[in-house]
Amino acid sequence: MINYIIQVVLFQALFVAVYDFFLSKETFFTKNRWYLLSTAVVSFILPLLKMPTIEKAVSNEYTILLPEIVLSPQRVIEKAVWYQSINYMDVLFWSGCLVFLVVFAVKLLRIIRLIFKHEIERRLTYKLVLLPKNAKAFSFFNYIFLGKGIPLDKQEKIIQHELVHSKQKHTIDLLFFEFLRIFMWFNPMVYVYQNRISLVHEYISDEVVSKTTLKE
């Protein structure tokens, strides 16, 4: 299992390196979005394939040298009763998963609370949630959250920007990486992927809004 996880991380690091060096400066933002999503999935599939080069690069055997500890036979027997049967790696893994699951649940509950707590304007293709004493804006599926503190002359443009996120289902991308964070919380590449996909979403939205503005 450790061997598999190491290979997943290595593949993801390789895919992100390719993106940063060759694709990130390109303006094919939609293609970049699908590249990031697809490679994040492919990185879990490739280690399952029999690839001799990768198998040689990542050894299946690990040797860990620990300092010698001498205990009396009686103490060895007593301690072996309870802690030798515990797999501490499993405990650490599932504890991390639980923590990140709770964090995700809290985020989701906060969004649901905003929907039920504040004023909602039902538009043709989306629902506008107005947030008092707030100057932020974001979207969640077909809900667009708009702070009333945003100047009136900027609100419509910001709504159009968030509407692109809503129509193109960017929320699904972000939820996908949130789920990856729950089960791969120890993998730094998941956070790198999440950062890259968020930037691509913004580029896509800015591009669509700018084209729409030019047409008008």
Salt bridges, closest charged atoms under 4 A:
ASP20 OD1 - ARG196 NE 2.92
GLU119 OE1 - LYS148 NZ 3.55
GLU121 OE1 - ARG123 NH2 2.73
ASP173 OD2 - ARG33 NE 2.61
ASP173 OD2 - HIS201 NE2 2.85
GLU178 OE2 - LYS107 NZ 3.60
GLU178 OE2 - ARG181 NH1 3.59
GLU202 OE1 - HIS161 NE2 2.82
GLU202 OE2 - HIS165 NE2 3.24
ASP206 OD1 - HIS161 ND1 3.05
GLU207 OE2 - LYS211 NZ 3.96
